[in-house]
Amino acid sequence: MPSLPSGTLDLTTSVPRHYVHKAAQQEVLLTGLEALGDDHFAVSAQWPRSHSFYDVSHGRHDPLLLAETVRQAVPLLSHLGYDAPLGHRQIWDHLTWTMDPAALLCEQAPAGIDMRIRCSDIIRRGTRLGALTMDIELTRDGRPLGSATTRFANQAPAVYARLRGPYADLGYATSRAPEPGAPVEPARVGRDRRRDVVLATTPRPDRFELRADLGHPVLFDHPVDHAPGMLLLEAARQAAHTVAYPRFPLITGMDVLFNQYVEYDTPCWIDIEVLPSQLPTHVSSRVTAVQNGVAVFRATVTALQGPLTEAPPA
């Protein structure tokens, strides 16, 4: 079975960027891969003490680092664990994750993350990987951090081109993207900079428009022909912040369905609905992305009520 040259989990380096579909090496979180047995793997990662987008807030690492760590494990295992060629694309079907807020506290050194991954429900198209499910247990420096389950499809270039039609042409897809709309006030969505806001205002308090800034250095680390999954997760997180404002919620979990590709050339509406919560310390919300009248993405977001947000400057 293929493996990285080191085959270790010693946090001394990061994996080559092409294995996690990143253009910038500094955006790579994963540091190692080891095969533990049939369809059972150990993957290590390191979370920095500071990040340009997924930064520390209120003394804690950004919880979406967990989702991005899992996302990077998807192509890594596809390519090195199941021999998917580098030209193949991995397409999310669903993602569920939950984490312990206490494990996010930022300390005096980067956080060492260890994932134990079991793969199941594996579909093959001839000799090639077609789809699989990953069940993941995460620890931080030996302490429980959280868990995740995700399923994705692996698509060869010809299959992807057939499914995407003209949108498979990167130039065609990106040229049709309009300028992003006016962003929501950053403090309302837990952000400091307007550029990091992925929601645009609308006349309705429970509806926003997705902002796809194709020049964003993290969310669009490299050009893609549709809205990336992590952009949609960020939209869900920011929508959840709007219903908790002026408190700063700490996201503790998401249950996400990716129903269709989200295109750039048609408005994508982000609708937010507060759900009943059994715990007064928590708030749950349902986020639905709607494009052309179709729910293309759904997420149930659970958050721990946090401290009051500082008022934005006048």
Backbone torsions as a table, in degrees:
resi	resn	phi	psi	omega
1	MET	NA	136.7	-179.8
2	PRO	-62.3	150.8	175.6
3	SER	-151.4	163.2	175.6
4	LEU	-67.9	153.2	-175.9
5	PRO	-54.7	-39.4	-177.8
6	SER	-74.0	-41.0	-178.6
7	GLY	64.7	18.7	-175.0
8	THR	-118.9	172.0	177.9
9	LEU	-121.7	45.3	-170.4
10	ASP	-95.3	4.9	176.6
11	LEU	57.7	31.8	-178.7
12	THR	-96.4	-11.3	-177.9
13	THR	-155.9	176.4	172.6
14	SER	-113.2	155.6	-178.4
15	VAL	-70.7	156.4	177.1
16	PRO	-56.9	137.4	-171.0
17	ARG	-61.3	-30.3	-176.5
18	HIS	-69.0	-20.5	178.7
19	TYR	-75.6	-17.3	179.1
20	VAL	-117.2	12.2	175.8
21	HIS	59.3	51.3	174.2
22	LYS	-123.8	145.5	175.6
23	ALA	-88.6	-34.9	-178.2
24	ALA	-97.8	123.2	-178.6
25	GLN	-61.3	-32.4	-178.3
26	GLN	-67.9	-13.3	177.3
27	GLU	-88.7	-2.0	-179.4
28	VAL	-81.7	123.5	179.2
29	LEU	-95.4	-27.0	-173.3
30	LEU	-79.4	143.5	-176.1
31	THR	-122.4	-13.1	-178.6
32	GLY	-171.5	161.1	179.5
33	LEU	-142.6	136.9	177.1
34	GLU	-141.0	131.6	175.1
35	ALA	-83.0	124.4	-178.1
36	LEU	-100.0	-12.2	-177.3
37	GLY	162.1	-171.2	-179.9
38	ASP	-59.3	117.5	175.2
39	ASP	57.7	28.6	-179.9
40	HIS	-132.1	125.1	-172.2
41	PHE	-136.0	155.1	167.7
42	ALA	-114.9	129.6	178.1
43	VAL	-127.7	131.2	179.0
44	SER	-106.1	156.8	179.2
45	ALA	-149.4	166.1	174.8
46	GLN	-136.4	129.3	176.6
47	TRP	-99.5	126.8	-179.3
48	PRO	-72.6	160.1	177.7
49	ARG	-74.3	-15.5	177.7
50	SER	-148.4	144.2	-179.7
51	HIS	-144.3	147.7	-176.1
52	SER	-67.7	-22.0	-179.4
53	PHE	-126.1	-52.3	178.6
54	TYR	-89.6	71.1	-170.9
55	ASP	-94.0	165.8	175.3
56	VAL	-67.5	137.7	177.4
57	SER	-141.2	133.2	-178.5
58	HIS	52.5	37.3	174.8
59	GLY	79.5	8.1	-177.7
60	ARG	-125.4	148.3	171.3
61	HIS	-63.5	152.0	177.8
62	ASP	-66.1	123.9	-179.6
63	PRO	-61.9	-25.0	179.1
64	LEU	-71.8	-8.6	169.2
65	LEU	-60.8	-32.2	177.0
66	LEU	-63.0	-45.9	-180.0
67	ALA	-64.0	-41.4	179.3
68	GLU	-67.6	-34.7	176.4
69	THR	-63.5	-44.2	176.4
70	VAL	-63.7	-42.6	179.8
71	ARG	-58.7	-42.5	-180.0
72	GLN	-66.8	-28.8	178.1
73	ALA	-69.3	-24.7	-179.1
74	VAL	-62.5	-56.7	177.9
75	PRO	-68.7	-33.4	-179.8
76	LEU	-58.1	-50.1	180.0
77	LEU	-70.7	-34.2	178.0
78	SER	-59.0	-46.8	-175.3
79	HIS	-78.3	-46.1	-173.6
80	LEU	-94.4	-26.1	179.6
81	GLY	-92.9	-28.0	-174.0
82	TYR	-131.3	17.5	169.0
83	ASP	61.6	25.1	175.0
84	ALA	-69.7	127.0	178.3
85	PRO	-59.0	154.1	-176.9
86	LEU	-62.3	-24.2	178.2
87	GLY	-76.9	-9.3	179.6
88	HIS	-77.8	150.9	-179.5
89	ARG	-111.8	142.9	176.1
90	GLN	-106.3	125.3	-173.3
91	ILE	-115.5	121.2	-178.4
92	TRP	-65.8	138.4	171.5
93	ASP	-105.1	-52.8	174.0
94	HIS	-150.9	160.6	179.1
95	LEU	-148.5	128.9	173.5
96	THR	-127.8	131.1	176.2
97	TRP	-146.0	153.0	176.5
98	THR	-146.8	150.7	-177.8
99	MET	-146.9	162.3	179.2
100	ASP	-92.1	115.8	-178.0
101	PRO	-56.6	-32.7	-178.8
102	ALA	-63.4	-26.8	-178.7
103	ALA	-78.9	-4.3	-178.6
104	LEU	-93.1	-4.6	-177.5
105	LEU	-57.4	131.4	-179.1
106	CYS	-79.0	133.6	-178.6
107	GLU	-116.1	-167.9	-173.7
108	GLN	-83.5	3.9	178.4
109	ALA	-141.9	158.8	175.2
110	PRO	-56.2	152.9	-177.8
111	ALA	-85.6	124.3	175.2
112	GLY	-87.2	119.3	-175.6
113	ILE	-110.0	134.8	178.0
114	ASP	-123.8	129.1	177.5
115	MET	-115.6	131.9	169.7
116	ARG	-106.8	118.6	-170.2
117	ILE	-120.0	126.9	172.4
118	ARG	-114.0	129.1	-178.7
119	CYS	-103.6	139.9	-177.3
120	SER	-148.8	177.9	179.6
121	ASP	48.6	47.0	-174.6
122	ILE	-82.2	126.9	176.4
123	ILE	-111.1	134.9	176.8
124	ARG	-121.1	141.7	173.8
125	ARG	-104.3	94.6	-171.1
126	GLY	68.7	-120.9	178.4
127	THR	-94.9	-3.6	-174.3
128	ARG	-98.9	150.0	175.6
129	LEU	-65.6	132.0	176.7
130	GLY	-105.8	-42.3	-179.7
131	ALA	-168.8	158.8	172.9
132	LEU	-162.5	166.2	176.5
133	THR	-113.2	137.7	176.8
134	MET	-115.7	126.4	170.8
135	ASP	-107.4	126.2	-166.9
136	ILE	-128.6	131.7	169.2
137	GLU	-111.7	130.0	-176.8
138	LEU	-115.5	137.3	172.7
139	THR	-125.7	155.1	175.9
140	ARG	-120.6	115.2	-179.5
141	ASP	49.5	41.1	176.5
142	GLY	87.4	-4.6	-179.3
143	ARG	-104.8	145.5	179.1
144	PRO	-57.2	133.9	179.1
145	LEU	-113.6	-48.6	-177.7
146	GLY	175.0	-169.9	179.7
147	SER	-145.3	160.8	180.0
148	ALA	-153.5	151.9	171.1
149	THR	-134.3	134.1	178.3
150	THR	-145.8	149.4	173.9
151	ARG	-128.1	142.1	-178.5
152	PHE	-148.2	159.1	174.6
153	ALA	-104.2	148.8	174.9
154	ASN	-110.9	121.3	-173.1
155	GLN	-119.2	128.4	173.7
156	ALA	-69.4	156.9	-178.2
157	PRO	-53.7	-41.0	-178.7
158	ALA	-66.3	-39.2	178.2
159	VAL	-66.3	-44.9	180.0
160	TYR	-60.6	-44.4	-179.8
161	ALA	-62.7	-38.1	179.6
162	ARG	-67.7	-40.3	-179.2
163	LEU	-71.4	-35.3	-174.0
164	ARG	-88.6	-20.1	-179.1
165	GLY	62.0	-138.8	-177.6
166	PRO	-63.3	-22.8	-178.9
167	TYR	-72.0	-11.7	174.4
168	ALA	-68.7	-19.8	176.1
169	ASP	-78.1	111.8	-174.2
170	LEU	-58.3	-43.3	-179.9
171	GLY	-63.3	-40.9	178.8
172	TYR	-63.2	-48.2	-175.1
173	ALA	-65.7	-47.0	-175.3
174	THR	-73.9	-28.7	-179.6
175	SER	-68.6	-18.0	-178.2
176	ARG	-92.7	0.1	-179.5
177	ALA	-77.2	125.8	177.6
178	PRO	-77.8	170.7	172.3
179	GLU	-64.9	137.3	179.6
180	PRO	-59.4	146.6	179.4
181	GLY	-72.4	175.5	-179.4
182	ALA	-62.7	125.3	-174.9
183	PRO	-73.8	154.0	169.0
184	VAL	-62.4	152.2	175.8
185	GLU	-54.2	125.4	-174.1
186	PRO	-52.2	-40.7	-177.4
187	ALA	-60.7	-30.5	-178.8
188	ARG	-67.6	-24.4	-176.7
189	VAL	-114.6	17.7	175.3
190	GLY	75.7	24.5	-177.9
191	ARG	-120.2	157.8	178.2
192	ASP	-100.5	-27.2	-174.2
193	ARG	-118.0	139.6	179.2
194	ARG	-59.8	-35.4	-176.9
195	ARG	-63.4	-26.4	-177.9
196	ASP	-87.5	0.0	178.3
197	VAL	-84.6	125.9	-177.1
198	VAL	-106.7	7.9	178.0
199	LEU	-117.1	133.8	174.2
200	ALA	-103.3	152.2	-177.8
201	THR	-72.6	152.2	170.8
202	THR	-138.4	170.7	178.4
203	PRO	-65.0	-17.4	-177.2
204	ARG	-96.1	135.7	179.6
205	PRO	-71.6	-19.5	-178.2
206	ASP	-104.1	13.5	-179.5
207	ARG	-139.1	138.0	176.7
208	PHE	-132.3	167.0	173.6
209	GLU	-109.2	136.0	179.0
210	LEU	-65.2	130.7	175.1
211	ARG	-101.5	116.7	177.7
212	ALA	-108.6	94.6	177.4
213	ASP	-88.3	97.2	-174.4
214	LEU	-66.1	-9.7	176.8
215	GLY	-95.9	3.2	-178.5
216	HIS	-66.3	128.4	-172.0
217	PRO	-72.5	-15.5	-179.9
218	VAL	-107.6	-55.6	-178.9
219	LEU	-64.0	-30.8	175.3
220	PHE	-121.1	61.0	178.0
221	ASP	-57.3	-28.8	175.2
222	HIS	-147.3	156.8	-178.1
223	PRO	-64.6	138.1	175.6
224	VAL	-136.8	156.9	-172.9
225	ASP	-91.8	4.4	177.7
226	HIS	-152.3	168.1	179.9
227	ALA	-63.9	123.2	-177.8
228	PRO	-66.2	154.7	179.2
229	GLY	-58.9	-40.1	-178.9
230	MET	-68.5	-27.3	172.8
231	LEU	-63.9	-41.1	179.9
232	LEU	-69.0	-38.2	176.3
233	LEU	-64.7	-39.1	177.2
234	GLU	-65.2	-38.7	176.7
235	ALA	-61.9	-40.9	178.3
236	ALA	-64.4	-42.8	179.0
237	ARG	-62.8	-46.2	-178.5
238	GLN	-66.1	-36.3	175.8
239	ALA	-62.5	-40.2	177.9
240	ALA	-63.7	-33.1	176.9
241	HIS	-64.5	-35.3	-176.0
242	THR	-64.7	-32.9	-178.5
243	VAL	-82.9	-15.9	177.6
244	ALA	-94.7	-19.6	-176.2
245	TYR	-55.7	137.1	15.5
246	PRO	-89.6	9.8	173.1
247	ARG	-82.4	155.6	-179.5
248	PHE	-103.7	101.9	-176.8
249	PRO	-78.1	150.8	173.8
250	LEU	-106.5	113.1	-178.4
251	ILE	-67.1	127.3	-179.1
252	THR	-112.9	-5.5	178.1
253	GLY	179.9	157.9	175.6
254	MET	-142.9	146.4	172.5
255	ASP	-125.5	110.5	-163.9
256	VAL	-124.7	137.6	171.3
257	LEU	-119.4	128.8	174.7
258	PHE	-103.0	103.4	-172.7
259	ASN	-89.1	-38.7	-178.2
260	GLN	-148.7	162.8	171.3
261	TYR	-64.4	142.7	174.7
262	VAL	-101.2	119.0	-175.9
263	GLU	-90.4	163.6	-179.5
264	TYR	-86.4	-25.5	-166.6
265	ASP	-89.2	1.2	179.5
266	THR	-131.7	137.7	179.6
267	PRO	-55.1	137.4	174.3
268	CYS	-115.1	115.8	-176.0
269	TRP	-91.4	135.8	178.9
270	ILE	-108.8	106.7	-178.2
271	ASP	-100.1	140.0	-177.4
272	ILE	-125.2	134.4	179.3
273	GLU	-134.8	127.1	177.8
274	VAL	-77.6	134.2	-179.4
275	LEU	-105.5	154.4	175.0
276	PRO	-60.9	141.3	179.2
277	SER	-121.6	136.9	-179.8
278	GLN	-80.0	-14.5	-178.4
279	LEU	-117.0	127.2	-179.6
280	PRO	-65.7	-18.7	-179.8
281	THR	-84.3	-6.3	-176.0
282	HIS	-120.9	156.5	173.4
283	VAL	-132.8	134.7	178.2
284	SER	-118.2	146.2	179.9
285	SER	-145.4	154.6	176.2
286	ARG	-111.1	125.4	179.8
287	VAL	-113.3	128.5	179.7
288	THR	-125.9	127.4	174.1
289	ALA	-97.0	125.0	-175.5
290	VAL	-120.0	126.6	177.2
291	GLN	-135.7	129.3	-176.6
292	ASN	54.5	35.7	177.7
293	GLY	77.7	6.1	-177.0
294	VAL	-114.7	136.9	175.4
295	ALA	-75.9	102.4	-174.9
296	VAL	-90.0	-13.3	-175.8
297	PHE	-158.5	137.6	176.1
298	ARG	-135.1	142.8	177.2
299	ALA	-146.4	132.8	167.5
300	THR	-99.9	122.2	-173.8
301	VAL	-112.9	128.7	176.6
302	THR	-111.8	134.9	-176.7
303	ALA	-140.5	149.4	173.4
304	LEU	-91.7	128.3	178.7
305	GLN	-59.9	131.4	-176.4
306	GLY	-112.4	-165.2	-178.5
307	PRO	-72.8	165.7	176.4
308	LEU	-65.2	138.7	177.1
309	THR	-79.1	139.6	175.8
310	GLU	-63.4	139.1	179.8
311	ALA	-64.4	138.3	178.0
312	PRO	-65.7	152.8	-179.9
313	PRO	-62.4	146.4	-179.5
314	ALA	-70.5	NA	NA
